[in-house]
Amino acid sequence: MFFVQRSKNPRAKLMARRRLGSLIGRWSLAVVLAIGGGIVPSPIPILAQSESGIRIKALRQEANSKTQIVTARDNVQISYPARQLQARADFAQYLIKEQRLVLSGNVYVRYQNGNSLQGERIVYTIKDGQFTILPKSGQPVEAVYNAATGNQAPQEVVIRSDRQEANSKTQIVIARDNVQISYPAQRLRAKAQRAQFYGKEQKIVLSGNVVAVQKGNSIQGETLTYSIKEGQFVATPRRGGSVESIYIVPDDNANP
């Protein structure tokens, strides 16, 4: 606890308040930086080291007790055990009031169930569990999601697109523009203008000039829903159009 000696002199009061503010500011920064080193001298509700806390490590850090913004630079590493989240980036800001992490520069995030995100800039809203991923100019965003169910070994679904959003609570991923999907375990590749991956339902919904190829067979339509668990495709055409599919017929004469 801090005490300020009472004084009848207004100038002395002002100087005392300034010294107190400076001391609190320095102490707050020390606490934030100590979290990066794994040492917490005293519990603070918004930054206490616990399962619900965020740990930030970097070569340089700054913290402002008035704006409640923490800035980390160079070799930034972030750990948030409560959300099974780990991240690395060149630059990061933790906006405490808004409960938001803003990462930029070669960002890589790994979170629940082994899912991962890569991009030039990732914004994570802690309250909503929402990620927004933006790429470097001319490069796609890449995300890898685990499509395995039950005790199955991990099965990666790789989604590349110009923009992506992912929600760790609803487990819904939305990819937009130049979407490309690869699901090696099922030898499936697809492209579309938009895609939604439903982690809980284990379902992928593609829309906009969809083309999907699996084991040499292909299907085209305006929308395509793929049930991962059942391995089933449901395709629908654009109004007035039709769905087209091509299947490989084994050549019985190839192996007499």
One Martini backbone bead per residue (centre of mass of N, CA, C, O) as a GRO file, in nm:
protein
  256
    1MET     BB    1   0.100   0.033   0.017
    2PHE     BB    2   0.028   0.381  -0.027
    3PHE     BB    3   0.166   0.693   0.100
    4VAL     BB    4   0.061   1.036   0.162
    5GLN     BB    5   0.172   1.314   0.281
    6ARG     BB    6   0.039   1.560   0.440
    7SER     BB    7  -0.023   1.898   0.309
    8LYS     BB    8  -0.065   2.253   0.290
    9ASN     BB    9   0.107   2.250   0.041
   10PRO     BB   10   0.026   2.249  -0.288
   11ARG     BB   11   0.303   2.182  -0.417
   12ALA     BB   12   0.362   1.933  -0.243
   13LYS     BB   13   0.118   1.769  -0.333
   14LEU     BB   14   0.184   1.758  -0.635
   15MET     BB   15   0.462   1.618  -0.609
   16ALA     BB   16   0.355   1.364  -0.466
   17ARG     BB   17   0.169   1.267  -0.690
   18ARG     BB   18   0.384   1.235  -0.909
   19ARG     BB   19   0.559   1.028  -0.759
   20LEU     BB   20   0.335   0.815  -0.736
   21GLY     BB   21   0.274   0.780  -1.039
   22SER     BB   22   0.560   0.693  -1.119
   23LEU     BB   23   0.577   0.445  -0.935
   24ILE     BB   24   0.332   0.290  -1.046
   25GLY     BB   25   0.426   0.276  -1.339
   26ARG     BB   26   0.689   0.115  -1.284
   27TRP     BB   27   0.555  -0.124  -1.136
   28SER     BB   28   0.369  -0.218  -1.365
   29LEU     BB   29   0.595  -0.281  -1.567
   30ALA     BB   30   0.738  -0.489  -1.391
   31VAL     BB   31   0.508  -0.692  -1.387
   32VAL     BB   32   0.485  -0.744  -1.690
   33LEU     BB   33   0.781  -0.832  -1.730
   34ALA     BB   34   0.778  -1.062  -1.518
   35ILE     BB   35   0.588  -1.244  -1.672
   36GLY     BB   36   0.790  -1.300  -1.902
   37GLY     BB   37   0.990  -1.438  -1.665
   38GLY     BB   38   0.798  -1.583  -1.435
   39ILE     BB   39   0.757  -1.323  -1.235
   40VAL     BB   40   0.534  -1.246  -0.953
   41PRO     BB   41   0.515  -1.017  -0.695
   42SER     BB   42   0.196  -0.944  -0.752
   43PRO     BB   43  -0.134  -0.949  -0.764
   44ILE     BB   44  -0.324  -0.890  -1.070
   45PRO     BB   45  -0.615  -0.929  -1.224
   46ILE     BB   46  -0.521  -0.869  -1.540
   47LEU     BB   47  -0.200  -1.016  -1.487
   48ALA     BB   48  -0.213  -1.276  -1.359
   49GLN     BB   49  -0.067  -1.574  -1.282
   50SER     BB   50  -0.255  -1.816  -1.465
   51GLU     BB   51  -0.480  -2.001  -1.641
   52SER     BB   52  -0.612  -1.705  -1.733
   53GLY     BB   53  -0.345  -1.605  -1.827
   54ILE     BB   54  -0.097  -1.397  -1.991
   55ARG     BB   55   0.208  -1.469  -2.156
   56ILE     BB   56   0.494  -1.249  -2.222
   57LYS     BB   57   0.761  -1.269  -2.461
   58ALA     BB   58   1.057  -1.055  -2.511
   59LEU     BB   59   1.310  -0.832  -2.587
   60ARG     BB   60   1.072  -0.610  -2.581
   61GLN     BB   61   0.894  -0.387  -2.345
   62GLU     BB   62   0.574  -0.219  -2.295
   63ALA     BB   63   0.385  -0.019  -2.043
   64ASN     BB   64   0.058   0.133  -1.990
   65SER     BB   65  -0.134   0.239  -1.716
   66LYS     BB   66  -0.345   0.416  -1.875
   67THR     BB   67  -0.406   0.251  -2.151
   68GLN     BB   68  -0.350  -0.058  -2.125
   69ILE     BB   69  -0.075  -0.116  -2.301
   70VAL     BB   70   0.103  -0.380  -2.453
   71THR     BB   71   0.441  -0.391  -2.587
   72ALA     BB   72   0.596  -0.618  -2.823
   73ARG     BB   73   0.940  -0.700  -2.931
   74ASP     BB   74   1.086  -0.937  -3.059
   75ASN     BB   75   1.047  -1.251  -3.017
   76VAL     BB   76   0.746  -1.327  -2.974
   77GLN     BB   77   0.578  -1.487  -2.690
   78ILE     BB   78   0.267  -1.669  -2.638
   79SER     BB   79   0.063  -1.761  -2.345
   80TYR     BB   80  -0.273  -1.944  -2.311
   81PRO     BB   81  -0.386  -2.201  -2.133
   82ALA     BB   82  -0.705  -2.171  -2.127
   83ARG     BB   83  -0.682  -2.188  -2.474
   84GLN     BB   84  -0.442  -2.344  -2.588
   85LEU     BB   85  -0.234  -2.097  -2.647
   86GLN     BB   86   0.010  -2.025  -2.906
   87ALA     BB   87   0.260  -1.768  -2.996
   88ARG     BB   88   0.419  -1.594  -3.278
   89ALA     BB   89   0.617  -1.285  -3.333
   90ASP     BB   90   0.740  -0.960  -3.397
   91PHE     BB   91   0.459  -0.830  -3.297
   92ALA     BB   92   0.278  -0.694  -3.000
   93GLN     BB   93  -0.059  -0.633  -2.865
   94TYR     BB   94  -0.213  -0.566  -2.545
   95LEU     BB   95  -0.554  -0.490  -2.494
   96ILE     BB   96  -0.700  -0.480  -2.198
   97LYS     BB   97  -0.974  -0.339  -2.225
   98GLU     BB   98  -1.049  -0.512  -2.502
   99GLN     BB   99  -0.937  -0.794  -2.504
  100ARG     BB  100  -0.672  -0.780  -2.717
  101LEU     BB  101  -0.483  -0.931  -2.980
  102VAL     BB  102  -0.197  -0.803  -3.174
  103LEU     BB  103  -0.046  -0.954  -3.454
  104SER     BB  104   0.283  -0.922  -3.624
  105GLY     BB  105   0.487  -1.085  -3.813
  106ASN     BB  106   0.509  -1.396  -3.865
  107VAL     BB  107   0.246  -1.551  -3.779
  108TYR     BB  108   0.185  -1.799  -3.513
  109VAL     BB  109  -0.091  -2.021  -3.431
  110ARG     BB  110  -0.182  -2.231  -3.148
  111TYR     BB  111  -0.460  -2.443  -3.068
  112GLN     BB  112  -0.707  -2.622  -3.039
  113ASN     BB  113  -0.647  -2.949  -3.144
  114GLY     BB  114  -0.394  -2.837  -3.329
  115ASN     BB  115  -0.456  -2.578  -3.438
  116SER     BB  116  -0.359  -2.347  -3.713
  117LEU     BB  117  -0.204  -2.018  -3.784
  118GLN     BB  118  -0.122  -1.805  -4.076
  119GLY     BB  119   0.027  -1.469  -4.094
  120GLU     BB  120   0.079  -1.122  -4.082
  121ARG     BB  121  -0.213  -1.089  -3.933
  122ILE     BB  122  -0.352  -1.119  -3.592
  123VAL     BB  123  -0.673  -1.110  -3.439
  124TYR     BB  124  -0.766  -1.145  -3.084
  125THR     BB  125  -1.071  -1.207  -2.924
  126ILE     BB  126  -1.118  -1.320  -2.616
  127LYS     BB  127  -1.421  -1.323  -2.548
  128ASP     BB  128  -1.504  -1.462  -2.844
  129GLY     BB  129  -1.270  -1.634  -2.986
  130GLN     BB  130  -1.161  -1.441  -3.225
  131PHE     BB  131  -1.023  -1.470  -3.551
  132THR     BB  132  -0.814  -1.256  -3.762
  133ILE     BB  133  -0.677  -1.316  -4.093
  134LEU     BB  134  -0.390  -1.170  -4.253
  135PRO     BB  135  -0.196  -1.112  -4.527
  136LYS     BB  136   0.042  -1.079  -4.726
  137SER     BB  137   0.102  -0.939  -5.003
  138GLY     BB  138   0.029  -1.201  -5.234
  139GLN     BB  139  -0.060  -1.386  -4.991
  140PRO     BB  140  -0.174  -1.643  -4.812
  141VAL     BB  141  -0.368  -1.791  -4.594
  142GLU     BB  142  -0.294  -2.036  -4.329
  143ALA     BB  143  -0.474  -2.334  -4.225
  144VAL     BB  144  -0.494  -2.588  -3.958
  145TYR     BB  145  -0.715  -2.869  -3.918
  146ASN     BB  146  -0.874  -3.099  -3.709
  147ALA     BB  147  -1.072  -3.391  -3.832
  148ALA     BB  148  -1.076  -3.565  -3.601
  149THR     BB  149  -1.234  -3.838  -3.427
  150GLY     BB  150  -1.196  -3.911  -3.126
  151ASN     BB  151  -0.920  -4.154  -3.140
  152GLN     BB  152  -0.800  -4.039  -3.372
  153ALA     BB  153  -0.580  -3.945  -3.572
  154PRO     BB  154  -0.462  -3.683  -3.702
  155GLN     BB  155  -0.644  -3.465  -3.944
  156GLU     BB  156  -0.563  -3.261  -4.202
  157VAL     BB  157  -0.693  -2.932  -4.281
  158VAL     BB  158  -0.618  -2.722  -4.550
  159ILE     BB  159  -0.646  -2.358  -4.559
  160ARG     BB  160  -0.662  -2.132  -4.834
  161SER     BB  161  -0.660  -1.763  -4.839
  162ASP     BB  162  -0.714  -1.422  -4.821
  163ARG     BB  163  -0.930  -1.483  -4.588
  164GLN     BB  164  -0.984  -1.521  -4.221
  165GLU     BB  165  -1.195  -1.693  -3.977
  166ALA     BB  166  -1.189  -1.783  -3.620
  167ASN     BB  167  -1.360  -1.990  -3.368
  168SER     BB  168  -1.296  -2.139  -3.057
  169LYS     BB  169  -1.596  -2.184  -2.962
  170THR     BB  170  -1.762  -2.271  -3.232
  171GLN     BB  171  -1.572  -2.394  -3.457
  172ILE     BB  172  -1.564  -2.166  -3.688
  173VAL     BB  173  -1.474  -2.132  -4.034
  174ILE     BB  174  -1.384  -1.852  -4.252
  175ALA     BB  175  -1.339  -1.838  -4.607
  176ARG     BB  176  -1.201  -1.597  -4.849
  177ASP     BB  177  -1.099  -1.604  -5.139
  178ASN     BB  178  -0.926  -1.828  -5.297
  179VAL     BB  179  -1.008  -2.117  -5.216
  180GLN     BB  180  -0.811  -2.385  -5.059
  181ILE     BB  181  -0.838  -2.746  -5.023
  182SER     BB  182  -0.678  -2.993  -4.802
  183TYR     BB  183  -0.725  -3.371  -4.763
  184PRO     BB  184  -0.513  -3.621  -4.746
  185ALA     BB  185  -0.666  -3.864  -4.604
  186GLN     BB  186  -0.897  -3.826  -4.862
  187ARG     BB  187  -0.792  -3.715  -5.127
  188LEU     BB  188  -0.869  -3.395  -5.106
  189ARG     BB  189  -0.971  -3.133  -5.337
  190ALA     BB  190  -1.044  -2.769  -5.332
  191LYS     BB  191  -1.244  -2.497  -5.481
  192ALA     BB  192  -1.336  -2.149  -5.396
  193GLN     BB  193  -1.482  -1.848  -5.265
  194ARG     BB  194  -1.610  -2.017  -5.020
  195ALA     BB  195  -1.571  -2.125  -4.667
  196GLN     BB  196  -1.694  -2.372  -4.421
  197PHE     BB  197  -1.585  -2.485  -4.097
  198TYR     BB  198  -1.721  -2.747  -3.890
  199GLY     BB  199  -1.597  -2.886  -3.614
  200LYS     BB  200  -1.837  -3.023  -3.465
  201GLU     BB  201  -1.979  -3.144  -3.742
  202GLN     BB  202  -1.782  -3.218  -3.959
  203LYS     BB  203  -1.796  -2.969  -4.189
  204ILE     BB  204  -1.807  -2.864  -4.540
  205VAL     BB  205  -1.875  -2.541  -4.699
  206LEU     BB  206  -1.913  -2.464  -5.041
  207SER     BB  207  -1.883  -2.159  -5.250
  208GLY     BB  208  -1.833  -2.073  -5.559
  209ASN     BB  209  -1.710  -2.238  -5.799
  210VAL     BB  210  -1.699  -2.549  -5.746
  211VAL     BB  211  -1.411  -2.776  -5.699
  212ALA     BB  212  -1.383  -3.135  -5.665
  213VAL     BB  213  -1.119  -3.376  -5.573
  214GLN     BB  214  -1.133  -3.749  -5.559
  215LYS     BB  215  -0.949  -3.992  -5.670
  216GLY     BB  216  -1.010  -3.840  -5.966
  217ASN     BB  217  -1.271  -3.741  -5.889
  218SER     BB  218  -1.539  -3.506  -5.988
  219ILE     BB  219  -1.700  -3.189  -5.878
  220GLN     BB  220  -1.959  -2.947  -5.977
  221GLY     BB  221  -2.069  -2.627  -5.829
  222GLU     BB  222  -2.205  -2.384  -5.624
  223THR     BB  223  -2.250  -2.607  -5.400
  224LEU     BB  224  -2.076  -2.782  -5.119
  225THR     BB  225  -2.124  -3.066  -4.907
  226TYR     BB  226  -1.903  -3.207  -4.651
  227SER     BB  227  -1.892  -3.510  -4.477
  228ILE     BB  228  -1.647  -3.637  -4.292
  229LYS     BB  229  -1.764  -3.881  -4.139
  230GLU     BB  230  -1.931  -3.996  -4.411
  231GLY     BB  231  -1.819  -3.905  -4.700
  232GLN     BB  232  -2.031  -3.680  -4.806
  233PHE     BB  233  -2.189  -3.542  -5.095
  234VAL     BB  234  -2.353  -3.214  -5.160
  235ALA     BB  235  -2.486  -3.082  -5.463
  236THR     BB  236  -2.548  -2.753  -5.605
  237PRO     BB  237  -2.677  -2.533  -5.825
  238ARG     BB  238  -2.731  -2.295  -6.014
  239ARG     BB  239  -2.974  -2.128  -6.131
  240GLY     BB  240  -3.049  -2.324  -6.415
  241GLY     BB  241  -2.851  -2.542  -6.361
  242SER     BB  242  -2.581  -2.781  -6.300
  243VAL     BB  243  -2.439  -3.077  -6.206
  244GLU     BB  244  -2.095  -3.195  -6.229
  245SER     BB  245  -1.954  -3.524  -6.295
  246ILE     BB  246  -1.647  -3.729  -6.259
  247TYR     BB  247  -1.558  -4.075  -6.324
  248ILE     BB  248  -1.354  -4.334  -6.267
  249VAL     BB  249  -1.292  -4.611  -6.480
  250PRO     BB  250  -1.190  -4.908  -6.463
  251ASP     BB  251  -0.949  -5.100  -6.639
  252ASP     BB  252  -0.971  -5.434  -6.704
  253ASN     BB  253  -0.728  -5.444  -6.929
  254ALA     BB  254  -0.479  -5.350  -6.763
  255ASN     BB  255  -0.511  -5.640  -6.579
  256PRO     BB  256  -0.512  -5.959  -6.703
   0.00000   0.00000   0.00000
